[in-house]
Amino acid sequence: MIAIRPYTSNDLEIWDRFVQNSRMPMFMFERGYMDYHSDRFKDASLMLYRDNDLMAVLPASAHGEKIISHGGLTYGGMIYGEQMKQHTMLECFDAMKRHYGECGVKTIIYKTIPHIFHHSPAEEDLYALYRSGAHLLKVEPSTTVALKRPFKMPKGRKAQVSRAKREGVSVKESTDFDGFIQLENSVLGERHATKAVHNSEELHLLKSRFCDNIQLWSAEWQGRMIAATLLFVYGDVVHTQYMAADESAREIGGLDLLIKTLMDRFAETKAYFDFGISTEDDGRILNEGLISQKEGFGGRTAVYNTWEISL
């Protein structure tokens, strides 16, 4: 019998330790990351026990009669370890649906964790979604490079990397989050009439909490930042949370050199270099120019799936 306990701040150490030892040990599921924007999201996370054994945790936020796993995260379904087996996951889903249903919830939006972030096979929840009558709400293609077996870069991309080197572009790790956010927002405002989800103060805070996991790398030319990327570094995956390049970087290949340098840097220790999605309108519109740019680094599609369970 699975027992549900809503997460409270008293459970922080237990939660974090469980995440760190799970099959998907991603720092973004630790409370130090999840709770930095707690003022924007009403936490509805669950801890699922069998007898006295913690079997799974579920990052989640409440949105009226809807639960999202989690509203402030790109993905975040059930997190679990070696003990979880398929029949137990079915029991966990039954308990989750019963608990939220008793709380007046009508719909659960469930974001699965892409397989590239799994340390070992961990798709028990996909079968449980099927058994729960869930339907696929969103499919969003992310471009991912298999660092041990990348596809070849086209000649044009290689030429841009070589040009950046000739122009004297340098690549280095940076702590200039203020300058980075200014660059990022100028690019997003110009091209998409939007701005970054994080501000520089939040990035400084998260960097202080997850020093090794959050890294800012920049391409500099003539004494200024012309391109940069904010990396989220996980056990087997490096993910570009943000990328930005100004006009001069696009002309002389500053971003191309930056990304190629980072791919080479992590190739010995990581399995994947993930660029994130290239879609709009919940995956219905593909930004062909953006995804082509990412595929030019040798990447191909790994999908981010979102499901809907009706209660």
C-alpha positions in Angstrom: 0.0 0.0 0.0 1.4 3.4 -1.0 1.0 6.2 1.4 1.2 9.9 0.3 2.7 12.7 2.3 2.7 16.2 1.0 6.2 17.8 1.0 7.0 20.3 3.8 10.2 22.3 4.4 10.9 19.8 7.3 11.5 17.2 4.6 14.2 19.1 2.7 17.2 16.9 3.6 15.3 13.7 3.0 14.1 15.0 -0.3 17.5 16.2 -1.5 19.2 13.0 -0.5 16.6 10.9 -2.3 17.0 13.0 -5.5 20.8 12.7 -5.4 20.6 8.9 -5.1 17.8 8.5 -7.7 18.0 7.2 -11.3 17.6 10.8 -12.4 19.8 12.8 -10.0 19.4 16.3 -11.4 20.2 19.3 -9.2 17.1 21.2 -10.6 15.0 18.8 -8.5 16.7 19.6 -5.3 14.8 22.1 -3.1 17.6 24.7 -3.3 16.7 25.1 -7.0 13.0 24.4 -6.9 12.3 26.8 -4.0 14.1 29.9 -5.4 10.9 30.9 -7.1 8.5 29.6 -4.4 6.9 33.0 -4.4 5.6 32.3 -7.9 4.4 28.8 -7.5 2.3 27.1 -4.9 4.1 23.9 -4.0 2.1 20.7 -4.2 5.0 18.2 -4.2 4.4 14.7 -2.9 6.5 12.0 -1.2 5.3 8.5 -1.8 6.1 5.8 0.8 5.6 2.0 1.0 5.7 1.2 4.8 8.6 3.3 5.9 10.5 3.3 2.6 10.4 6.4 0.4 9.7 5.1 -3.1 9.3 8.3 -5.1 9.0 12.0 -4.9 7.0 14.2 -7.3 7.9 17.9 -7.8 4.6 19.6 -8.4 2.8 23.0 -8.2 -0.9 23.8 -7.8 -2.8 26.0 -10.3 -6.4 26.1 -9.3 -8.0 22.7 -10.2 -4.8 21.7 -12.0 -1.5 20.2 -10.9 1.6 20.6 -12.9 4.8 18.6 -12.4 6.3 21.3 -12.0 5.2 24.8 -13.3 8.6 26.3 -12.8 10.6 23.4 -14.3 11.1 22.2 -17.9 10.4 18.7 -16.9 9.8 16.8 -13.6 7.8 13.7 -13.3 8.2 11.0 -10.7 11.7 10.7 -9.3 12.7 7.3 -8.0 15.5 4.9 -7.4 16.5 1.2 -7.7 13.7 0.0 -5.5 11.0 1.2 -8.0 9.5 -1.6 -10.1 6.7 -1.4 -12.7 3.9 -2.8 -10.5 4.9 -0.4 -7.7 4.8 2.6 -10.1 1.2 1.7 -11.0 0.4 1.8 -7.3 2.1 5.1 -7.0 0.1 6.6 -9.8 -3.2 5.3 -8.3 -2.2 6.9 -4.9 -1.2 10.1 -6.6 -4.5 10.4 -8.5 -6.5 9.5 -5.4 -4.7 12.1 -3.3 -5.0 15.0 -5.8 -8.6 14.0 -6.6 -9.5 14.2 -2.9 -8.0 17.7 -3.0 -10.4 18.8 -5.7 -7.9 18.6 -8.6 -9.4 17.9 -12.0 -6.3 17.6 -14.2 -2.7 16.6 -13.7 -0.2 17.9 -16.3 2.8 15.5 -16.1 6.1 16.4 -17.7 8.3 13.3 -18.2 12.0 13.5 -17.7 13.8 12.8 -21.1 15.7 9.5 -21.2 19.0 11.3 -21.8 18.9 12.4 -18.2 18.4 8.9 -16.8 21.4 7.2 -15.2 19.7 3.8 -15.9 16.5 2.8 -17.6 13.7 4.7 -15.8 10.5 4.7 -17.9 8.1 3.0 -15.5 6.1 6.2 -15.4 5.4 6.0 -19.2 3.6 2.7 -18.8 1.7 4.1 -15.8 0.6 7.1 -17.8 -0.8 4.8 -20.5 -2.6 2.7 -17.9 -4.0 5.9 -16.4 -5.6 6.9 -19.7 -3.3 9.9 -20.1 -3.1 11.6 -23.5 -0.1 13.3 -25.0 -0.4 17.0 -24.6 2.9 18.2 -26.1 5.9 16.8 -28.0 8.8 19.2 -28.1 12.0 18.3 -30.1 15.2 19.1 -28.3 18.5 18.9 -30.3 21.0 16.7 -28.6 24.6 15.8 -29.5 25.9 12.3 -28.5 29.3 13.5 -27.6 30.9 10.1 -28.1 29.3 9.7 -31.6 28.5 13.2 -32.9 27.4 13.7 -36.5 29.8 15.7 -38.6 29.5 19.5 -38.7 28.9 21.0 -42.1 31.8 22.8 -43.8 30.2 26.2 -43.2 30.1 25.7 -39.4 33.8 24.6 -39.4 34.7 27.6 -41.4 33.0 29.9 -38.9 34.9 28.2 -36.0 38.2 28.8 -37.9 37.3 32.4 -38.6 36.6 33.1 -34.9 40.0 31.7 -34.1 41.7 33.9 -36.7 39.8 37.0 -35.4 41.2 36.3 -31.9 38.0 35.3 -30.2 38.7 33.8 -26.8 36.5 31.4 -24.8 36.5 31.5 -21.0 34.3 30.8 -18.0 32.7 34.0 -16.6 30.8 35.3 -13.6 29.4 38.3 -15.4 25.8 37.4 -15.1 24.7 41.0 -15.4 26.4 41.4 -18.7 25.1 38.0 -19.9 21.4 38.8 -19.0 21.7 42.1 -20.8 23.0 40.3 -23.9 20.4 37.6 -23.7 17.5 40.0 -23.2 18.7 42.2 -26.1 18.7 39.1 -28.4 15.3 37.8 -27.1 13.7 41.2 -27.3 14.9 41.7 -30.9 14.0 38.3 -32.2 11.1 37.1 -30.0 9.8 40.1 -28.2 10.4 38.4 -24.9 13.1 38.1 -22.2 14.9 35.5 -20.1 13.0 33.7 -17.4 15.8 34.3 -14.9 17.2 37.6 -13.9 20.8 38.2 -13.0 20.1 38.3 -9.2 18.5 34.8 -9.5 21.4 33.5 -11.5 23.9 34.8 -8.9 21.8 33.0 -6.2 21.6 29.7 -8.0 25.3 29.8 -8.9 26.1 30.2 -5.2 24.0 27.2 -4.4 25.1 25.0 -7.3 28.6 26.2 -8.1 29.7 23.3 -10.2 26.4 22.6 -11.9 25.7 26.1 -13.2 28.4 27.5 -15.4 28.5 30.7 -17.6 30.9 30.6 -20.5 31.5 33.5 -22.9 33.2 34.3 -26.2 35.0 37.6 -25.9 36.4 39.8 -28.7 38.0 43.2 -28.5 37.5 43.2 -24.7 33.8 42.5 -24.7 31.3 39.6 -24.4 29.9 38.9 -27.9 28.4 35.5 -27.2 27.6 33.4 -24.1 25.8 30.3 -22.9 24.6 29.4 -19.5 25.2 25.7 -18.9 23.3 23.3 -16.5 25.8 20.5 -15.9 24.3 17.1 -14.9 25.9 13.7 -14.4 25.8 12.6 -18.0 24.4 15.7 -19.7 25.4 19.3 -20.4 22.4 21.4 -21.2 22.5 24.9 -22.7 19.8 26.7 -20.6 20.5 29.9 -22.6 22.5 30.9 -25.6 23.0 34.4 -26.9 25.2 36.1 -29.6 25.3 39.7 -30.9 25.6 40.7 -34.5 29.4 40.6 -34.5 29.5 37.1 -33.0 27.1 35.9 -35.7 29.4 37.5 -38.4 32.7 36.1 -37.2 31.6 32.8 -35.7 31.9 33.7 -32.0 29.0 31.4 -30.9 30.3 28.6 -33.2 33.7 28.7 -31.5 32.2 28.9 -28.0 29.9 25.8 -28.5 32.6 23.7 -30.3 35.1 24.5 -27.5 32.6 23.4 -24.8 31.6 20.2 -26.7 35.3 19.3 -26.9 35.8 20.1 -23.2 33.0 17.9 -22.0 33.4 15.0 -24.5 35.5 13.0 -22.2 33.2 13.2 -19.1 29.7 13.5 -20.5 27.4 11.5 -22.8 25.2 14.3 -24.2 25.3 18.0 -25.0 21.6 19.1 -25.1 20.5 22.4 -26.7 16.9 22.4 -25.7 13.7 22.8 -27.7 13.2 24.9 -30.9 9.4 25.1 -31.0 6.7 27.6 -30.2 2.9 27.3 -29.4 3.4 24.1 -27.2 5.4 22.3 -29.9 3.0 23.1 -32.8 5.4 25.5 -34.6 8.9 24.4 -35.4 11.5 27.2 -35.7 13.4 25.6 -38.6 16.2 28.2 -38.6 16.9 27.7 -34.9 16.8 23.9 -35.0 19.0 23.9 -38.1 21.6 25.9 -36.3 21.7 23.4 -33.4 21.7 20.4 -35.7 24.7 22.0 -37.4 26.8 21.1 -34.3 26.1 17.4 -34.9 22.9 17.0 -32.9 19.6 15.3 -33.6 16.2 15.1 -31.8 15.4 13.9 -28.3 11.9 14.8 -27.3 10.4 16.4 -24.2 6.9 15.0 -23.7 4.1 16.4 -21.6 1.0 14.3 -20.7 -2.4 15.2 -19.3 -4.3 13.0 -16.9 -8.0 13.7 -16.4 -9.4 13.0 -12.9 
